[in-house]
Amino acid sequence: CSGCVTSAETVLLEAQSVAELTARLTQPGAVVVVSVSPQSRASLAALHGIPAADVQARLTTALRQIGAAAVFDIGVARELALAEAAEEFLARYAAAAAAAGAAGAAARPRAASPLPMLASACPGWVCYAEKTQSGGLLPHISAVKSPQAIMGALVKRHLAAARGWEPAKIYHASVMPCYDKKLEAARDDFLLPGTSLPEVDAALTTGELQQLLDGWDMGRLAELPPSPLDPLPGASRGNSGGGGNSGGGGNSGGGGGEEGWEARYCLPPGGGAEPPLHGAPGSSGGYLETVARAAAAALLGPGAGPAAGAPLALKAGRNPDFRELTIHPPPPPAAAGGAAPATGKPPRAPPRPLRFAAAYGFRNIQSLVRKIKLGRCEYDYVEVMACPGGCLNGGGQAKPRAGRSAAELLDELEAPWRLPLSRAARALYKSWVGGPPGSPAAAALLHTGYHHREKTALGTVGDW
Ligand code: SF4
């Protein structure tokens, strides 16, 4: 990563340490909550040679024994982020299409939230964009908070209220694949409203979590028994992700018929066990996959896009870290062999193909940014990640030593793809957010903004 870190930021980052978390675990009255990312679970599984699906339950044992009040899987926050990203894309696409219609088909629309929409979950990329790019690029970045930031709000607002915990007494630590997440946790955009309290007090890397556990002689996860996962408030059982616990059986979303968003993002009531959510190849979050599938279904109609359960046909571009996907509309009925229905209206122009890409690593990011600035970027949505190979190659990951890579273990954990919202996440839209994905209530809670930031010469994110 190449954004520069200011001196004020350096102070905030140094406070996010194993020593600080250790002090909070032993501080009388402190309520320590730990949220673990799926990429960290995969990395720990590779390190310890245990199934990735077992890691969360063993971490719950270890962290509770050393004083944590609750341990969560960030997967549930990621599910909210994915549904929000897909809804934001559909809204941007509709606005761009309306602007193009008003200005004439040949005109390139200049919307407030333009296309291509660029993913916002990687703080290395967001930091780079804010500190090196002019304002023109920032509106392209998705307004959706990252899973870490959503988890912060979930813990300090919803969980605190449900458990009767005073937010000021909660110390919320996240476990993430990279050091850049510390910078994100320190952003003043992610303070508990009306206070100076961060919603994520410390982001520790996977390696730092292992160091913490080793310090308490709890680091041999393979030897620990599993513990039941901590329940999220408003979900019927458990939290999403780790160990396949996605909120328990039954439809916790409440009565009534299926609304549009539920049909788009949720398993039907009584739809059986939920397999864990599949991430995109490179496993940086599944944004491209979720946005592409939702857009194909909503904009191109049934029959467009990959079938449920089939993988995305991503095509490697100029290097393995740049991949593309084009989804064509299904052929019109006449071309498919049947006669077009006689409606008396002139036939509508067929929808255009949708174009998606994944751009990982700064070489690919710089090329993408150049094309956007020149108005020559043909994609509708791009999943942008700073690390070549995505989050599994994050600088904070533990190194595998059991003869299996973290990528293999994450594939095992997360295949096959499913609709993004588990019953637990769906229940959160009702019990916490107070509106469906893409609603004003969801935007108020789950979206953020980006600002041009000054950089100094103190060092680069990659130097930490
Ligand atoms: Fe962190 Fe790299 Fe993942 Fe970005 S791609 S969130 S910098 S690990």
Residues whose N, C-alpha, C, O or C-beta is under 5 A from the ligand:
A	BS01	SF4	A121 C122 P123 G124 P177 C178 D180 M385 A386 C387 G390 C391 G394
